[in-house]
Amino acid sequence: MKQNEHLVLGKTNTLIIDRLTTPGAYMMAQDGNDVLLPGPYLTKEMKEGDLLDVFVYTDSEDRLVSTTLIPVAQLDEFAFFECVDVAPFGAFMNWGLSKDLLVPNMFQKTPFKVGDRRYLRVVYDERTHRLVGTEKLGDFFERRVKGLKPNQEVKISIISKTPLGFKCIVEGKYEGLIYHNDIFEEIKLGDERTAFIKTIRSDGNIDLNLRKPGLKKSGGSSDKVLQLIKENGGNMPYNYKSDAQLIKDVFNLSKKDFKRSLTTLVDAGKIEVKDTGIYLKD
């Protein structure tokens, strides 16, 4: 470990124990500035001269303080936080420290309620000189997409649900979207997944698909439908006319893929489709 040259607010710092006192240990950077590590975070093994990794933030009186606890996210990082309290001026989020992270009203997209999980970025507020959370992430995404192209596999984080689909962070720095009509499986906020680029738009946003481009799904879809029919006693009350949303909910398939699968199974002599449903053939 290498000792920090300076104290860095909102980040893990490697500091030396300069002196032990009744309130705790004073942790020093190379430039001679120090910060208190309160007594509850000390162990019997810690002694003067030891190097420790501590997170530096401010206490309720805006004084610098440190902790050996690791927060949900550090300065300029994204993460999901849970709302634990609401005040007239903002919401307080649990970020794993004794002091909760404030999200001022001006940094909220919609009002917060206790129990809400929101995807936030930890930022430094120039007005108050404090660490705060913000839900307004647009300014933090890179708009010039480099090194990515259509059909490429990328890593994504699902961050919010919108009327169009699910917003994602792509490769940790770009904004992406999976449209509802391209989703045929359960996804949840906070999911970390692999996706494929459909389109890179002129505004820097990326349209995504969870399916690999060009991958033929009919065989796999047919097998899935056949297996579900077997698991349900050899018949199910669905056919070519069934509602698309119902098909998506039950089979995790688009109606187009479902109809194609039925036709494949009928042609193979494995099922019979009637007005009353799908039936296995002996």
URLIN-V511395 format. One record per residue. N is the residue number from 1. RES is the residue in three letters. SS is DSSP state (2 for helix, 1 for strand, 0 for the rest). PHI is phi in radians with two decimals (999 if undefined). Layout:
n=N res=RES ss=SS phi=PHI
n=N res=RES ss=SS phi=PHI
This chain:
n=1 res=MET ss=0 phi=999
n=2 res=LYS ss=0 phi=-2.03
n=3 res=GLN ss=0 phi=-1.13
n=4 res=ASN ss=0 phi=-1.05
n=5 res=GLU ss=0 phi=-1.22
n=6 res=HIS ss=0 phi=-2.35
n=7 res=LEU ss=0 phi=-1.29
n=8 res=VAL ss=0 phi=-2.09
n=9 res=LEU ss=0 phi=-1.16
n=10 res=GLY ss=0 phi=1.46
n=11 res=LYS ss=0 phi=-2.26
n=12 res=THR ss=1 phi=-1.30
n=13 res=ASN ss=1 phi=-1.97
n=14 res=THR ss=1 phi=-1.71
n=15 res=LEU ss=1 phi=-2.22
n=16 res=ILE ss=1 phi=-1.76
n=17 res=ILE ss=1 phi=-1.28
n=18 res=ASP ss=1 phi=-1.42
n=19 res=ARG ss=1 phi=-2.76
n=20 res=LEU ss=1 phi=-1.79
n=21 res=THR ss=0 phi=-2.32
n=22 res=THR ss=0 phi=-1.07
n=23 res=PRO ss=0 phi=-1.19
n=24 res=GLY ss=1 phi=2.72
n=25 res=ALA ss=1 phi=-1.90
n=26 res=TYR ss=1 phi=-1.64
n=27 res=MET ss=1 phi=-1.73
n=28 res=MET ss=1 phi=-2.03
n=29 res=ALA ss=0 phi=-1.59
n=30 res=GLN ss=0 phi=-1.08
n=31 res=ASP ss=0 phi=-1.38
n=32 res=GLY ss=0 phi=1.63
n=33 res=ASN ss=0 phi=-1.31
n=34 res=ASP ss=1 phi=-2.29
n=35 res=VAL ss=1 phi=-2.56
n=36 res=LEU ss=1 phi=-1.36
n=37 res=LEU ss=1 phi=-1.84
n=38 res=PRO ss=1 phi=-0.99
n=39 res=GLY ss=2 phi=-0.87
n=40 res=PRO ss=2 phi=-1.02
n=41 res=TYR ss=2 phi=-1.65
n=42 res=LEU ss=0 phi=-1.53
n=43 res=THR ss=0 phi=-2.07
n=44 res=LYS ss=0 phi=-1.11
n=45 res=GLU ss=0 phi=-1.35
n=46 res=MET ss=0 phi=-1.28
n=47 res=LYS ss=0 phi=-2.53
n=48 res=GLU ss=0 phi=-1.03
n=49 res=GLY ss=0 phi=1.69
n=50 res=ASP ss=0 phi=-1.29
n=51 res=LEU ss=1 phi=-1.66
n=52 res=LEU ss=1 phi=-2.31
n=53 res=ASP ss=1 phi=-1.58
n=54 res=VAL ss=1 phi=-2.33
n=55 res=PHE ss=1 phi=-1.62
n=56 res=VAL ss=1 phi=-1.82
n=57 res=TYR ss=1 phi=-2.54
n=58 res=THR ss=1 phi=-2.06
n=59 res=ASP ss=0 phi=-1.50
n=60 res=SER ss=0 phi=-1.15
n=61 res=GLU ss=0 phi=-1.84
n=62 res=ASP ss=0 phi=1.11
n=63 res=ARG ss=0 phi=-1.66
n=64 res=LEU ss=1 phi=-1.08
n=65 res=VAL ss=1 phi=-2.59
n=66 res=SER ss=1 phi=-2.23
n=67 res=THR ss=1 phi=-2.62
n=68 res=THR ss=0 phi=-1.54
n=69 res=LEU ss=0 phi=-1.29
n=70 res=ILE ss=0 phi=-1.87
n=71 res=PRO ss=0 phi=-1.28
n=72 res=VAL ss=0 phi=-1.01
n=73 res=ALA ss=0 phi=-2.63
n=74 res=GLN ss=0 phi=-1.80
n=75 res=LEU ss=0 phi=-0.91
n=76 res=ASP ss=0 phi=1.22
n=77 res=GLU ss=0 phi=-1.91
n=78 res=PHE ss=1 phi=-1.81
n=79 res=ALA ss=1 phi=-3.00
n=80 res=PHE ss=1 phi=-1.48
n=81 res=PHE ss=1 phi=-2.22
n=82 res=GLU ss=1 phi=-1.83
n=83 res=CYS ss=1 phi=-1.34
n=84 res=VAL ss=1 phi=-1.98
n=85 res=ASP ss=1 phi=-2.85
n=86 res=VAL ss=1 phi=-2.27
n=87 res=ALA ss=1 phi=-2.22
n=88 res=PRO ss=0 phi=-1.02
n=89 res=PHE ss=0 phi=-1.77
n=90 res=GLY ss=1 phi=2.92
n=91 res=ALA ss=1 phi=-2.08
n=92 res=PHE ss=1 phi=-1.88
n=93 res=MET ss=1 phi=-2.02
n=94 res=ASN ss=1 phi=-1.30
n=95 res=TRP ss=0 phi=-2.18
n=96 res=GLY ss=0 phi=1.55
n=97 res=LEU ss=0 phi=-2.04
n=98 res=SER ss=0 phi=-1.17
n=99 res=LYS ss=0 phi=-1.78
n=100 res=ASP ss=0 phi=-1.28
n=101 res=LEU ss=1 phi=-1.58
n=102 res=LEU ss=1 phi=-1.46
n=103 res=VAL ss=1 phi=-1.99
n=104 res=PRO ss=1 phi=-1.02
n=105 res=ASN ss=2 phi=-0.93
n=106 res=MET ss=2 phi=-1.19
n=107 res=PHE ss=2 phi=-1.80
n=108 res=GLN ss=0 phi=-1.79
n=109 res=LYS ss=0 phi=-1.42
n=110 res=THR ss=0 phi=-2.38
n=111 res=PRO ss=0 phi=-1.00
n=112 res=PHE ss=0 phi=-1.57
n=113 res=LYS ss=0 phi=-2.21
n=114 res=VAL ss=0 phi=-1.00
n=115 res=GLY ss=0 phi=1.72
n=116 res=ASP ss=0 phi=-1.08
n=117 res=ARG ss=1 phi=-1.93
n=118 res=ARG ss=1 phi=-2.19
n=119 res=TYR ss=1 phi=-1.57
n=120 res=LEU ss=1 phi=-2.28
n=121 res=ARG ss=1 phi=-2.06
n=122 res=VAL ss=1 phi=-1.45
n=123 res=VAL ss=1 phi=-2.32
n=124 res=TYR ss=1 phi=-1.71
n=125 res=ASP ss=1 phi=-1.54
n=126 res=GLU ss=0 phi=-1.09
n=127 res=ARG ss=0 phi=-1.26
n=128 res=THR ss=0 phi=-1.83
n=129 res=HIS ss=0 phi=1.04
n=130 res=ARG ss=1 phi=-2.16
n=131 res=LEU ss=1 phi=-1.42
n=132 res=VAL ss=1 phi=-2.41
n=133 res=GLY ss=1 phi=-1.83
n=134 res=THR ss=1 phi=-2.34
n=135 res=GLU ss=0 phi=-1.65
n=136 res=LYS ss=0 phi=-1.54
n=137 res=LEU ss=0 phi=-1.72
n=138 res=GLY ss=2 phi=-0.93
n=139 res=ASP ss=2 phi=-1.23
n=140 res=PHE ss=2 phi=-1.69
n=141 res=PHE ss=0 phi=-1.47
n=142 res=GLU ss=0 phi=-1.33
n=143 res=ARG ss=0 phi=-1.74
n=144 res=ARG ss=0 phi=-1.78
n=145 res=VAL ss=0 phi=-1.34
n=146 res=LYS ss=0 phi=-2.12
n=147 res=GLY ss=0 phi=1.34
n=148 res=LEU ss=0 phi=-2.08
n=149 res=LYS ss=0 phi=-2.62
n=150 res=PRO ss=0 phi=-0.96
n=151 res=ASN ss=0 phi=1.34
n=152 res=GLN ss=0 phi=-1.28
n=153 res=GLU ss=1 phi=-1.37
n=154 res=VAL ss=1 phi=-2.42
n=155 res=LYS ss=1 phi=-1.68
n=156 res=ILE ss=1 phi=-2.29
n=157 res=SER ss=1 phi=-2.14
n=158 res=ILE ss=1 phi=-1.41
n=159 res=ILE ss=1 phi=-2.00
n=160 res=SER ss=1 phi=-2.86
n=161 res=LYS ss=1 phi=-1.91
n=162 res=THR ss=0 phi=-2.22
n=163 res=PRO ss=0 phi=-1.03
n=164 res=LEU ss=0 phi=-1.49
n=165 res=GLY ss=1 phi=2.94
n=166 res=PHE ss=1 phi=-1.92
n=167 res=LYS ss=1 phi=-1.36
n=168 res=CYS ss=1 phi=-2.39
n=169 res=ILE ss=1 phi=-1.77
n=170 res=VAL ss=1 phi=-1.82
n=171 res=GLU ss=0 phi=0.92
n=172 res=GLY ss=0 phi=1.32
n=173 res=LYS ss=0 phi=-2.62
n=174 res=TYR ss=1 phi=-2.03
n=175 res=GLU ss=1 phi=-1.70
n=176 res=GLY ss=1 phi=-2.32
n=177 res=LEU ss=1 phi=-2.52
n=178 res=ILE ss=1 phi=-1.89
n=179 res=TYR ss=1 phi=-1.24
n=180 res=HIS ss=2 phi=-0.97
n=181 res=ASN ss=2 phi=-1.33
n=182 res=ASP ss=2 phi=-1.84
n=183 res=ILE ss=0 phi=-1.91
n=184 res=PHE ss=0 phi=-2.25
n=185 res=GLU ss=0 phi=-2.68
n=186 res=GLU ss=0 phi=-1.31
n=187 res=ILE ss=0 phi=-2.28
n=188 res=LYS ss=0 phi=-2.29
n=189 res=LEU ss=0 phi=-1.05
n=190 res=GLY ss=0 phi=1.66
n=191 res=ASP ss=0 phi=-1.05
n=192 res=GLU ss=1 phi=-1.86
n=193 res=ARG ss=1 phi=-2.43
n=194 res=THR ss=1 phi=-1.77
n=195 res=ALA ss=1 phi=-2.41
n=196 res=PHE ss=1 phi=-2.27
n=197 res=ILE ss=1 phi=-1.31
n=198 res=LYS ss=1 phi=-1.54
n=199 res=THR ss=1 phi=-2.57
n=200 res=ILE ss=1 phi=-1.84
n=201 res=ARG ss=0 phi=-1.42
n=202 res=SER ss=0 phi=-1.15
n=203 res=ASP ss=0 phi=-1.50
n=204 res=GLY ss=0 phi=1.61
n=205 res=ASN ss=0 phi=-1.33
n=206 res=ILE ss=1 phi=-2.12
n=207 res=ASP ss=1 phi=-1.52
n=208 res=LEU ss=1 phi=-2.17
n=209 res=ASN ss=1 phi=-2.42
n=210 res=LEU ss=0 phi=-1.40
n=211 res=ARG ss=0 phi=-1.69
n=212 res=LYS ss=0 phi=-1.19
n=213 res=PRO ss=0 phi=-1.01
n=214 res=GLY ss=0 phi=1.40
n=215 res=LEU ss=0 phi=-1.35
n=216 res=LYS ss=0 phi=-1.36
n=217 res=LYS ss=0 phi=-1.74
n=218 res=SER ss=2 phi=-1.06
n=219 res=GLY ss=2 phi=-1.11
n=220 res=GLY ss=2 phi=-1.11
n=221 res=SER ss=2 phi=-1.15
n=222 res=SER ss=2 phi=-1.07
n=223 res=ASP ss=2 phi=-1.08
n=224 res=LYS ss=2 phi=-1.12
n=225 res=VAL ss=2 phi=-1.08
n=226 res=LEU ss=2 phi=-1.07
n=227 res=GLN ss=2 phi=-1.13
n=228 res=LEU ss=2 phi=-1.15
n=229 res=ILE ss=2 phi=-1.09
n=230 res=LYS ss=2 phi=-1.09
n=231 res=GLU ss=2 phi=-1.23
n=232 res=ASN ss=0 phi=-1.88
n=233 res=GLY ss=0 phi=1.40
n=234 res=GLY ss=0 phi=1.65
n=235 res=ASN ss=1 phi=-2.70
n=236 res=MET ss=1 phi=-2.52
n=237 res=PRO ss=0 phi=-1.45
n=238 res=TYR ss=0 phi=-2.35
n=239 res=ASN ss=0 phi=-2.72
n=240 res=TYR ss=0 phi=-1.08
n=241 res=LYS ss=0 phi=-1.65
n=242 res=SER ss=0 phi=-1.11
n=243 res=ASP ss=0 phi=-1.09
n=244 res=ALA ss=2 phi=-1.07
n=245 res=GLN ss=2 phi=-1.19
n=246 res=LEU ss=2 phi=-1.11
n=247 res=ILE ss=2 phi=-1.07
n=248 res=LYS ss=2 phi=-1.09
n=249 res=ASP ss=2 phi=-1.15
n=250 res=VAL ss=2 phi=-1.48
n=251 res=PHE ss=2 phi=-1.88
n=252 res=ASN ss=0 phi=1.00
n=253 res=LEU ss=0 phi=-2.32
n=254 res=SER ss=0 phi=-1.25
n=255 res=LYS ss=2 phi=-1.12
n=256 res=LYS ss=2 phi=-1.07
n=257 res=ASP ss=2 phi=-1.17
n=258 res=PHE ss=2 phi=-1.11
n=259 res=LYS ss=2 phi=-1.12
n=260 res=ARG ss=2 phi=-1.12
n=261 res=SER ss=2 phi=-1.14
n=262 res=LEU ss=2 phi=-1.03
n=263 res=THR ss=2 phi=-1.09
n=264 res=THR ss=2 phi=-1.06
n=265 res=LEU ss=2 phi=-1.27
n=266 res=VAL ss=2 phi=-1.13
n=267 res=ASP ss=2 phi=-1.09
n=268 res=ALA ss=0 phi=-1.46
n=269 res=GLY ss=0 phi=1.29
n=270 res=LYS ss=0 phi=-1.66
n=271 res=ILE ss=1 phi=-2.43
n=272 res=GLU ss=1 phi=-2.23
n=273 res=VAL ss=1 phi=-1.88
n=274 res=LYS ss=1 phi=-2.14
n=275 res=ASP ss=0 phi=-1.06
n=276 res=THR ss=0 phi=-1.56
n=277 res=GLY ss=1 phi=2.58
n=278 res=ILE ss=1 phi=-1.86
n=279 res=TYR ss=1 phi=-2.31
n=280 res=LEU ss=1 phi=-1.18
n=281 res=LYS ss=0 phi=-1.72
n=282 res=ASP ss=0 phi=-1.16
